[in-house]
Amino acid sequence: MARVPRFTPRPLTRSRTRRRNYRSRRGVNRRWQSVLLVLVAVLAVVGIAGTAGTVAVVGYYSQGLPSLDQLREGSLDQTTRIYDRNGVQISSLYQENRTIVALAKIAPALQDATISVEDRTFYSHQGVDYRRVVIAAAYDVTHRSSALGGSTITQQLIKNDVLCATCAAGGTSGSGDRSFSRKMRELLLAEELERRYSKQQILELYLNSIFYGNHAFGIEAAAQTYFGVSASQLNVAQASFLAGLPQSPSAYNPFGTPEQRQNAKDRWNDVLQAMVANGKLSQGAADAAAKVDIWTAMTARHAAASSGQDALTGHFIDYTIQYLHDHGYDEQTLLTGGLKIYTTLDTRTQELADAAVKSAVKALSSKGANTGGLLALDPKTGEILAMVGSADYKSVEIRGQVNLTDVGRQPGSSFKPYTYAVALQSGQYTASTLLNDKDPVIGGTHFQDWDGRLQGYIPLRTAIEQSRNLPALWTFKDVGPQKVVDFAHKLGANGNFDVNSLTTTIGSGDIKMIDHLAAYSAFDNGGIRVYPHPVLKVVDASGKTLPAFPENTAGGPVMTPQLAYLMTNLLHGVPGKELAMSALPVAGKTGTTDGYTSSWMMGYTPNLAVGTFMAHINQGDTCNSGFNAYGSPGVPTSGWLCPTKVLWGEDVGQFLWKPFLDTYYSGATRWPATWAQPAGIVSATICRADGGLADANTPADQKTTEIFLAEAQPRPCGQNVQVGVTPPTPYPTPTPAPTHSATPTPSPKPTR
């Protein structure tokens, strides 16, 4: 279906619009005099001295300047089409959501607000605010940063509508290029634009061209999109809100996360205060405007407008647009370039994933779940086959357009595999090593497991399968937190993890599902890292295939095939036992966070990696799930990610992860063969007492079989004592597994 791009974490650059034909009001004169003044000041700051040198530089950059006629005569636009991996069109991007209006039909309050916050000296400068340019240049040099902008409204118009119009498809946007060359051309053209057009004409062009977020280009479209009124009908509260958006439409998106909503409120207040400082509004009027409720109607209008969007692939399309933007495709190119974008999406898999999420939410609604996410990757390539970011892309109540597969959250016990992989890699641990599930005090802090029990010393394999907290904490402390975090990052788990906190190993950090699943894919893929990506190729309007993306190539080995196989074998026991899938080639790990706010099931098969997540997300800033942090009925709490009624990661596995795989591997798609065991893996009979190699004296009921890295096998029974671990009495009766084997709830506080 025809579709304009939805809001993305970062906005696409501002694009061109049709231009009104304006008559030139001044001849081309005195360009050199005024620009030289600017250049001398700028060059003095950056260290280029000499008037002769300045004149030469200006002369050089005045050659080959693009024509300002582009402000009136745009080239014909072509629709960009997006296809799934099988060549079926799933969306299209085009430039239509703009209505040109005369300055006389734009509310004076909007004009005042825009000038106050963007360019207070607009009516007095001649295209360039010399003082702002010098200050910005000095800041750039002294701080080695380009964070301080010095562009006037005229310069912004040149930057976004003239210089960017000359960008090559897929290249770097002129608006994003802060080079000296681009800046010089911008200054020269700004001076020329001021000579050709009046201030009113320039302001009209600017207000009709800039991007206001949520696919609204120009002030008329913005007024209609956010408030359902024309630009001439905007009141002070509405006008001041809209005037603040163009600086960063993504950061100030009122329909995004709570942080973005708060940013929008803060920016709105900044604009009102700028109007006060500029003499366009009294403080009393500004205070009154700030108290106007613009949010209720705006949110309701957004919900109604969202119903026209493609709910099935909405998150994936948004993610793809942002991905293209991050790789140099500007807004102008995407909306008018006539590109053919062939994505990695498999429509069948997407449909199954969407249905699975909706079904799981319905099944677990009694536990407080109202949304979920599912991400499916090809573990060999990193190609995204399905991306469901919420239970309903169109729903305002659950913040449906927030993509749960691309938002950082605590991973719970799904982080533990990284800790155990480092332990096994060290050669000091094996799958049969007995771990401490006996001593709850570590480094002066008392920890408690999810079931409140202590099981003594248990094998590493059992610790993973039963998701015990204490063994993971002791192991994390022993092998070194920094080594574990470095290993996780090496695999692609690029989250925020505190190496000074032991609770990192039980999931107190922060990670996006897409990064988490990429790291799990390395276990699945024989130790080879992959990079998740949504695009296979891009073909331009002439039929030329544009350069490929670096993520389309695997990243190389990050662990040995033997370690990857051993980890997969260990992780097989989680879905094998918790989800009764022991006969199938599956591996994975659950995760549940403190307060039951985030519940995960991460896992894979030999040809598919699947991450799932369920939660209760609230529209407002106060939770209405009806439960407190202990999963019991409780009063509303603050926050938008809310407690649930003891929603475990195991529940997510049972009602979302497993059902999705059952439907995926049906019909013509069969379950794959299990992973091939690489050389360097050995099997041995061990005794249960201490995980050592069994001998003829070991009772039959105390023997079991285990696999090991060939270079890291245990010692004989009775000698397999790990440093710092006192083994239990020989040949104890094995501790029975608890009836509920869900994952723990990590927190700096003792977990339950």
N, C-alpha and C positions, 0 to 999 in steps of 0.2 A: 504494500500500500504506500501511497505517497506520504512522506513524513519529513518534518523538519526536525533537526536534532534536539533532543531533550537536554535538560540541564546536566552538566558533567562536573566532576570535582574541580576542574579548571575550565574557564570559558574559552571558546574558540575566539580568534581575533576578530575585531570588528570588520565588517564587510562594506562594500560599496553599495550605493543605491542609485536609482535614476536621478538625474540632475535637471534642475530647472535651468533654462537658458537665461543667463544674466549678461547684461551689457557691461563692458569694461568701463570703469569710472575714472581711471587714471592712466596716463601713459607710462611706459617703462622708463623711469628715470631715477636717478639718485640711488640706484641699487648698491653700487659700490661703496658710496659714502657710509650708509647705515650699516651694511653688513661688515665693512671693515672695522667699524667700531666694536661690533660684537666679537669679531674674530680676534682682534688685537687683545681684547680682555680675556677671551678664552685661552688664546695661545700663551698669554702671560702667565695664566694659572698653570697650564700643563708644561710650561718650560720652553716654548718655541719663541725665540726672540727675533726682533728685526722686522721693520715695516716692509722691506723689500721681500722678505720671505713670506710675510703675510699676504701681500698682493699676489705673489706667485701662487700660493696655495689656493686663494680664492679664485684666481683665474683658472686654475686646473679643475676645480670642482664645479665651476660654472658651465663647463663643457658637457654636452650630452645630457642635460637635465630633462626629465620627463615633462611632457606638456600638461599644463593645467587644464587643457580641454577635456582631460579625463573626468574632471568634475562635472562635465555636462554630457559627455558622449561615452557611455559605457559600452563595452563589447557585449554581444549576445551571450546570455547565460545558457549553460547546458546542465541538465539534471544529472546528478551523481547517483548511481544505482548500487545497492549493496546486495550481494548474493550469499547463499549458504554454500557449503563445501560441494554440493551437488549441482550448483548452477541455478538454483531456484531463487528468484528475487524475493528478498524479505523486507526491504525498505528502500526508500529513496530520499535524497537530500536536495533541497532546492531553496531558492531565495524568493519568497513570496510574502512573508509576514511583515510587510512594511507599507505604510500609507503616507505619502508625502503631504505635508501640510505647510501652509504659509506661516511665517512668524507671527502674523496678526492673529492666527488661530491657535496659538500656543499660549497658555496662561502666563501672564506676567510673573506670577509667583514661581513658576518653573524656570523662566529665564533668569530671574534674580537668584534663585537657589543654585542654578548651574554655574553662573558667573562667580558667585560668592565662594563656592567650594573648589572650582576648577581654575579660575583665572580672574582674580579681583581687579587686575589692571587691564582687563580686556578692552575697554573703551579708550584707554590712553596710550597703549603701546602700538607699534607699527608692525605687529606680527610676531615680534620676539621681545620678551621681557629680559632686557640685558642683565639686570641684577639677578634674576632667577637663574639664568644660564651660567653666570660666573659662579654663583653659590653652588649650583649643582655640579659644575665641573670641578670646583675646589673640593667638594665632598667626595666626588669619584676618585680624585687623585689621593687625597689624604687618608681616606678610609679604604681605598682599594675596593670600592663597592659602587654600584650604580643604583642604589636604593632610592636616592633623592632625585625626584623628577624636576625638571625645569621647563617643561613644555607648556606653552600657552594653548588656548583653544585653537588658534590658527595653526600652530605646529601639529597639534593632535590630528587636525583635519588632513593636513599634508601627509603626516606619517601613516595614517590609516587608509586614506582614500586615494593617494597619488603614488607614494613610494611603494606601498604594499601591492598596488595594482600591477607593478612591474615584476613581482616575484615569479619565479618559475614554479611550475607545478611540483609540489613535493619539496620545494626548497625552503630556505629560511625566510620567514616573513620579514618584510621591510620594517614593520612595526615592532618587531622583536630585535632588530639589529641595532645595537647601541654603538656601532663603530664610529670613528671620527669621520669617515667618508660619508656615511649615511647622515650624520648630524649636520655636516656642512651643507649637503643637498637640501636637508630639511629647512635650515635657516634661510638659504637663498630662495627657496620656493615660498616660504612663509612671507618673506618680504614682498615677493612678486604678487602673491595672492591678495595681500592687503592693498596693493596698488590697483588691482583689477576689480575688487569687490568691496562693497560697503561693509561696515561692521554688522549691520542687520542681515545682509546676505550671507556672510560667513557664519553667523550664529544659526541662521536657518539651515544652512547646509549641515552644520555640525549636529544639530538636534535631530535632523532627519536621518543621520547616518549611523550614529553610535549604537552600540549593543548594550541592552539593558538586562540581559539574562533571560532565561526561560524562552528562548527563541523569539524574542521581541527586538526588532531592529527599528530604531527611530522612536521618537517620543509618542507619536500617535498609537503605534502598536503597543508600546509599553503601557500607556494609559488604559488601553482597552484590555490588555492581558492581565494587569494587576488589579485594576479597579472598575473596569467595565464602563468607563466614561471616555469622552474625547479629551484631547490635550487641552482644549479651551476651557473645559469644565473642572480641571484639577484645582482643588483647594490647597491651602498652604501646607497642611499635613501631608497630603498625597504628593504634592509637588516636591517638597523637601525630601521625602523618602525616595522618590524616583531619581532625583538629582544625585543621590549618593551611590547609585548602583553601578554606573559605567566604570568607575575606578577598578572594581573587581567583582563582576556579577556573580562569580562562583562563591567567593568568600562571604558575600552579603545575600546569598539566596535565602529568602524567607521561608521556602518550602523544604529546605534541607534538614541538616542535623540541628540539634539544639545549639551547638556552637555557631553554626552559620546564622541561625535565627537571631542569636544574641549579637553577633557581629553586625547584622542588619540594623538592629535597634541602636547599637552604639554609633554606627555610621549615620543613621538618621539624626541622632542628637548632634553629631559633629556638624552636619549640614545646617541645622537650625542655628547653632552657635556661630557658624561662619556667616550666616545671614545677619545675625545681630551685629557681629564685628564689622560687617560691610555696610551697616546702616540701612539694611533693607527690611529689618524686622526689629521690633522692640523685644526686650527680654520677656515681658509679660505675654506678648503674642507668641513667642517661641515656646514658652512654658505651656501655654494653652494648646498649641499644636501638638506638643509631645504627649499630651494626655488623650488625644483623640484615638479611638479604637479603630485603627485601619486594618487590623489583623483578621478579625472574624470574617468580614465580607471577602477579604482577599483570599483567605484560605478556602472558603466555600466556593469561590469562583474558580480557583485552581483545581479543586476536586472535580467540578463539573467539566472543565476543559480537558482534564486528564482522561476522561472517559473515551475520548476520540483517539487515544494513542494505542499502539500495538502492544497489548499487555504481555503477550507470549515472549517476545524477544526484546522488550524495552530495555532491560538492564544490559543485555549483550550489545545492543546498538549503542547505548550510551557509552559503554566501556570501549567499544571499537572506535567511536569518534574521538574519545579522549586519547586513546592509544595513537591514532593517526596524528592528532594534534601534537602529542609529545614527540613524534618522529618527523616533525617539520611540515606537516600539511596544515596550512592556515585556513581560516574560515572561508576566505574568498575562494580558494581552490576547491574546498569540499562542497560548497554550495553552488558553484557555477562552472566547475572544471570539466564536467561530463565524464567523471571517472567511473570505472567499473571496479568495485572493491569485492574481491572474492575472499570470503571469511572461512574460518575453520568450523563454524557452527554446523552441527548435524540436526536438521529439523526434527527427525524422529526422536532422537535422544532428548532434545529440548522439550518436546511435547510430553514425553514420559517423565522427565524431571519435574516439569510444572505440575502435572497431575499428581505425582508422588508427594510433592510439598503440600498441595491443597488437601490431599487425603490425610496426611499425617497431622496437619493442623486440626482437622475435624476430629480425628481419633484422640488427640491429646488435649483438646480444648478443656476437658474437665480438670486437667493439671495446670491450666492457665496459659498454655501455648496459644498464640494467635498469629504467629508467622514463622517462617523458616527459610533456609537457603540451601541450594544444592549446586555444586560445581563438579563437572566431569571433564577430565583431561585425558589425552592420549599420553601415557607415561613414557613412551618412546620418543615423542616429538615435542610435547608441551602444548599441542594444539588444543584449544578450548572447544569441546564438543557440545557442552551445555552449560548455561549460566542462568540460574534462577535466583535473583537477589532478594525476593520476598514472596509471601504467599499471594499478594495481589499488587501488581505494579501501580494500579490506579487508586489504591486505597490511601486516603489521607490519615485515617484512624491509626494505621500501623506504620505510617511513614513509608509507604510502599515503594517509593522511588529511591530510598536509601538502599544501596546494594550491599547486602549482608556478606557477600563473598569478597567484597573489596573494602571492608571496614575493619579496623583493628579491634580485637576483643581478647579477653583472657582465654587461653587455650585449655585450662584445666589439665587433667592428667594426660591429654593427648600430646603434651610436651615430653613426657617421660621417655619415649623411645630415643630421643637425642642423648639423654643421660646414659642410658644403658648401652647405646652404641659406642660411646666414648669409652665406657668401662671395658667392654669386650675388645675394643680396638687396642687397649693398653696391654693386653695379654695377661693381666692380673686377675681378670674375671672370666668366668665361663658361664654357660647356661645353667650349670648345676651348682655354682658357687652359692653358699648359704649367706643370706643377707639378714641384717639386723631388723627384725620386727618385734623387738623386745624392749629396747630402751627408748622411751619417748622424749627424753630431755637431750637436746643436741645444742651444744654451745650456749647453755644456759636458758634456752627456750624450750618450753614444753609443747610438743605437737601431739595431736590426736588424729587417728585415722577416721575414715568416713563412717565406720561401724562401731567405733569406740573400743575395738578389741586389739589385743596384742597376741601374736601367734608365735612368738619365739624366733627361731631362725628358720627361714624358708628359702627354697631355691630361687634363683633369679627368675627362672621361667614362671614360677608360681607368683612371684611378686608382680610380674607384668600382667599375667592373666587375671589376677584378682585386684589389680590396680592398688596395691598397698602403698601408703604414703611414706611410712618410716623407712623401708628399704630404699626408696628412691631418694629420700633426704640424706641418709647416711652415705649412699653411693655418690651422690652429687658432691657432698662435702669431701669425700675421699679422692675422687678423680680430679676435682678442681672445677669450680663454676666457670672460670674463664675458658677452659678447654671445651666445656660443653656448649657454651654460647657461641664460641668461635666455630665449632663443628656445625651447629644449627645454621649459622649464617652461611657457612660454606655450602651447605645443601640447598640454600635458597630461602630458609626460614628467616626472612629479614625483619624480625620484630624488635620490640624494645624489651630487653631482658636485663634485669639488675643482677650483676655478678656478685653483689654484696649481700644478696638475700637468698637464703636457702629455699624459700618458697617458690623461687623461679622454676625449680624442677617439678613442682606440682601445679604449675600453671598460673602464677601470679603476674606474668608478663603481659605482653600485648602483641598480637600478630593478626594479619589478614589471612582469611581462609585461602586465598589464591597463592600466597607465599608458603603457607603451611602445607598445602597439597603438593606444591612443587617439590618441597623437601621430602615428603613421603614418596614421591615418584622416584626419587633416587634410590630408595630401598627396593622399589618395584623394578627398577630398570638396571639392575646389576651394578649399582654404584655410580651410574652416569647421571649427571645433573641435566635437567631440561629447564627451559624458560617458557612459562605460559605466554601464549600469544593468540590473538583473535583473527589475524589476517594472513592469508596464504599469499596473495599477490594483489597488486594494484595496476590496472591498465588505464592509460590516459585516453583522451578523446581521439587521438590519432591511431590507437591500437597498439601503442608501444608499452611494453611491460616495464614498469618503473623499478628502480633498485630494490632488492629484497631487504627485509629487516634483519638485524643481527640476531634477534631472538628466535628466528626460524632455524637456527643451527644449534645443536646440542652443545652444552657447555663443557663436556669432558668429564673424566672420572673424579669423584670426590670421596670415594672409599673403595675398598677392594670388592670384587664380586663375591668373595667368600663372606665378608662381613655383611653385605647387603642380603645375601641368601640366609645367613644365620638370623638376622633381624626379622626377615620375612617369616621364617619358620617360627620364631618366638611370637610374633604378632598374629600368626594364624590362630593361636589359641584363644584370642579375645572373641572374635566373631564365631570361631569354631565352637566355643562353649557357651558364651552368652546368647548367641543367636542361633544355635543349633545348626551351624554351617560347616561342621568339621569335615564333611565329605567333599566340600567344594574348595577350589583354589582361591581363598580369600585371606586377607590379612588386614589388621587395623587396630585402632585404639580409640576408646571413648574418652570423654572429658566432661566434667561438670564443675562449674565454678561456685564460689561462695555465694549463698543466697539463691542458688539455682537460677541465676540470671542468664547463663550461657551454657547450653548443652550441646556437645559435639559428638559426631562419629566420623572419624577420618580413616580411610582405608583404600584398598585396591585389590584388583585381580591382575593376572598377567598382562592384560591388555587394556585396562581401564582403571584410572585413579578417581575416586569419588570422595568429596568432602561434603558433610551435611551439618546443619546447625539449626537449632530451634530455640525460641525465646518468646517472651511477651514484651512487645514494644508499644509504647504509648505515644499518642499524638502530642499531648501537652508535656509540661515540665513536672507533673506530679503523676506517679504511678497509680494506675487504677486496676491492677491485676487482682486485688483482693487478698494478697498474701504478703507475709512479712519475710524477713531474710532467713527464717527457719522453715519456710514452706507451710506455715500455718496461717489461718485466717488472720488478717491484720488490717490496720488502718493504712490509708495511702501514704506513700513515701515519696521523697524527691527523686528525680531522675526519669529517664525515658526508657531505659532497659530495666525491666521490672522483675522482682522475685516471682517465682512460680510455685506451684504446689508439688515440691520435690520432683521436678522434672530432671531425670538422670540422662546421662549420655547413652546409657543402655536403652532407654526409651526411644531416643532418636535412632539408634541402630535398628531397633525392632520395628518401628513404625515408619521409618523413612529410608534409611540406608539399604536395609535388606529388601523391602518391597520394590525399591527402584531397581536393584540388581536383578531381582526375580523377573521383572517385566522386560528389562533390557535384554537379558539372555533368554529370550523366548522367540518363537517363530523361527525365522531363518538365522537368527543370531544365537549361536550355541556357546556354552561355557567353554573357555579355552583349556588347553592342557595345563597342568600345574608347572611351576617353575623348575627348570632343569638344575640339578645340583652340580655346581662347578667342582673341579678338582681342588683339593685343599680343604675339603670338608670331610670329617671322619665321624663314624658312629661308634659308640662304645657303651658297654654295660657298666652302670655305676651303682653304688649303694646309696640308699636314701639318707643314711645317717649324716654324711658330710659331703655328699656329692662326689666322692672320690671314686676311682676305678675299682669295680668289684673284683673279688677273687673267689677261689673255691670255697673259702670259709664264710662267704656272705650268704645268709639265708635267702632262699628263693623269693620270699615275700618282701624282702628288703632290696630287691634288685629292680632296676628300670633302665631303659635305654635313652640315651641323649646324644645329640650331635655337637661337635666342637670344631673350632678352627684347628687345622692340623698342627699349627705351631703353638697352640695354647690348650693343651689337654690337662685334666686334673691329675693330681698325684694319687697313689693308691689309697684305699679307704683307711682311715685312721691317721693319715699323714696330710690330708688335704685341708690344712688349717690355714685360713687366710689371716694375715697380720691384722691384729686388732679385733678379731672375731673369735670368741670362744665357742666351740661347737657344743651342741647339746649332747645328752647321754646317747651312746650308740644305739641305733635301731629303735627309735621311738615310733610310736604309732602315728602315722601321718595325720596332721591336723585336717579335719574335713573342711572343704570349701564352704564359705557362708552361703546362705540361700540367696542373697542379693549381691551380685558381683559387679555392681555399677561402679563408676569411677568416683574418686573423692572430690571434695569441694575445697580447692586451695584458697588460702587466705593467709595474710600475716598472722591472723588469729588461728588458734587450733582448729583444724578441720573436723567435720563431723563424719 
